[in-house]
Structure formats: C-alpha cells, structure tokens
Amino acid sequence: MNAVGLIVEYNPFHNGHAFHLHASREAAGADIVIAVMSGNFLQRGEPALVSKWYRTNMALLNGVDIVLELPYMFAVQKAEIFANGAISILDAVGCKSICFGSESGDLSSFLKTIDFLSEQSDQLEENINQFMETGVSYPKAVSQAYHQLTDSSSFLDLGKPNNILGIEYIKAIKKQKSSLTPLTVARKNADYHDEHFASETIASATSIRKAIFSKDGSQVSIGQYVPEPTKLLLSEYYKEYQVFHQWENYWSFLQFRLLQSSPEELREIYEVEEGLENRLLAAAIRSGSFQEFMENIKTKRYTWTRLQRLCVHILTNTKKGQMAGPEDKAAYLRLLGMTSKGKAYLNKRKKDLSLPLVSKLSSYKGAGIQLDLKAARIYSLGVANQLSKELMIQEFKQHPIMIG
C-alpha cells in the first residue's frame, strides 16, 4: 500500500487542510494518508485550541487514515529539529513520500535554494553574524543574509514560514538518508499568519482561532471555513470543557513557576540563555496577563515564537538535555488514531516498522514519552478543576481512536 505522509498541527482542521490532504493523496497516488501531528503544545509555543484526541478525531473524519503523535521533544522546537523528528517518524512507518504545503508550490525551487544555501554556507554564516550584531532575531538575520546574497525570483522567499519548513523537511530527508520522496502543493488563498478571513471558504488557522476567541465559544462565524466534522467537534469540546485553550488559561501557572524560581533554576530550563532569566523574573512581577508579560519580555533579538516556546518549557519544567537535538530521531511511534484502512496498513507492516508502535502507555517507558505525558497533564490545567481531572485521566485511559 502506497502511503503519503503529512506533518500537521490541525489547530483546528480547516478547509485549507482538506485541500492539502486531498491534493497530497492525488499528487502521491496514495492509498493511505499518514499524519504526524503535534500533541497538546505546538511548534509556535502555544497550547492547542482543543486536545490532541479531538484534533485526531478531526483528522480521521476528514480523510486521514493514521495519526501519530510528534513527541513534545520535537514538537515545541525550532524548524530544523521539528522537521527532523517528523521525518524520522514518517520514514519509520513506511511512507513512500511526504507532501507539504508551501507558499511556493514548486519543488524545483526548494531543491535549487537548498543547493544554493549549501554552496554559500560560509558567506551566509558570515552575513548572519553581521546582522545578528545589529540586534535582530536569528530568523530575521537569516532572511536578511540570504536576500543579501540573491534577489533572484527563482529562489524561495525565506520570509515565508511554510517555505522554511519545507526546506527543513528536505534537508532532514537527505541527512537521514531517507527514501521518502518530497512533494509540495501550493497553499490555497490564505497566508499562514493571516489574522483576517481572506476568502469565502479558505482561512488560516490563525484567523479562525482569532474569530473563535472573539465570539466566546461561538462557532457561527467560522462555519464556512471548516468542514462539518470540525465544526461539530469544536462545539462538542466547548460544551464538554467550557473552554478553548489559549495562553491566558495558563498565565497564573506560568507566573507561579517564575515567581518561585531562582535565576539559577531558570537557567536550567531549555532555551533560557544569555541572561533572559532576569528579564523573565522582572516581567513576571509587573505583568497581569500573558499578553502583557510577552510584551514586557519581547526584544528585537528574540521572536515572539521563540519566547512562547521558552514559556512552554518553563511551564512544563523541561530542562536542558531533555529535548531533542539537531541529530536526534524519534524513538517510538505513538498511535493516536486510525481508520479501518489505516489499521489494515499497520497490521500488514507491523513487523517491518523500524520503531516500536505504542498504542498503550503501559507498554513503553522511554524518557521521551514521559515528556509527552507531563505536557498532557499540564495542558489539562487549562480547564476548570473537575474537568481538568477528566482531561488528565483521559491521557492514560484513551485507546487509539478508531473510525470506520
């Protein structure tokens, strides 16, 4: 069976995702679609709108056949490490190809840009350091250094997040000597960071989340931008837990973690460096909300995304050395859900999988999965007390979701 892999967050699953899913299946000529999906905390350092179990259900009801969790140690990371973990999972589960959405939609421009970056690596690094000395963030310095070397339209725009991720996916395939074939389809209408609806049927997840939070749980304003299963599951989640997750739900816990920590203890947290601990502690005292806290710690040198990821690691008390590095691969395949077709695929390939398939938590005790469990427990604190307990217990009681 020919399987195509997707790397996703589905926060939430919307019409643009549906377009990407069906275009990927067609481009790969695939029988099976396998999604590697971030768990409860995401690459941009945010809690997912709804739990990974509800997002898994969205994926399966909208056409994905197998959903595997991208472990926390890869999911809440910069693009290179995020990509490396996801590619290692898709390779281990036997995918023949990976198809990613991009602003470019042209694979040849990815390959040409990667070759160019490799050829110009020394000069690029020198330029990056020069721009960093001006106080800009690393991603900004990379973009400026890159554009200083070329203004050709045949190269990718590295200011676009999906182009950056696409490059990292291809680099990870090469680094891991994977047999995965990279494919890309152009994103439809909405830009990744769009905060407003850009068309009648396609909107970014950012704009959908913004509309959701502005309506205090009402789904009316987003109905045309998401498939029916997504709309129903969002309504069900809100009815059951009376909340959609956002950073403000966790502000009191983050503030507590900061105020009870010493500078020395904060320096042990992953991604806390260069004296940031003192800035974090000062801001925790004078901030009344997460938004205010972020505005107080933001500098030109650190992107909002980088600082949000750091906050997730403080919230989960994740130390240096516990997270994946650029050379690390995933150690297990955590199965979140499958369709009957997905089950048949896994049954057929079970003996050929190069990593252990984890469907019951009691069957695997690796250190990485303990981070996932801790993240799930912390995530559950974003809802009211009794409901929090139910969400926390679900992580241990929930079997992989089966559809069809």
ABEGO torsion letter per residue (X at the ends): XBBBBBBBAGOBBBAAAAAAAAAAAAAAGBABBBBBBBBABBAAGBBBABBAAAAAAAAAAAGBABBBBBBAAAABBBAAAAAAAAAAAAAAAGBABBBBBBAAGBAAAAAAAAAAAAAAAAAAAAAAAAAAAAGBBAAAAAAAAAAAABABAABBBAABAAAAAAAAAAAAAAAAGBABBBBBBBBBGBBAABABBABAABBBAAAAAAAAAAAGGBAAAAAAABBAAAAAAAAAAAAAAGBBBBAAAAAAAAAAAAAABBAAAAAABBGBBGGAAAAAAAAAAABABAAAAAAAABBAABBAAAAAAAAAAAAAGBBBGABBBAABBBABBBBABBBAAAAAAAAAAAAABABBBBABAAABABAAAAAAAAAAAAAAAABBAAAAAAAAAAAAABBBBBBX
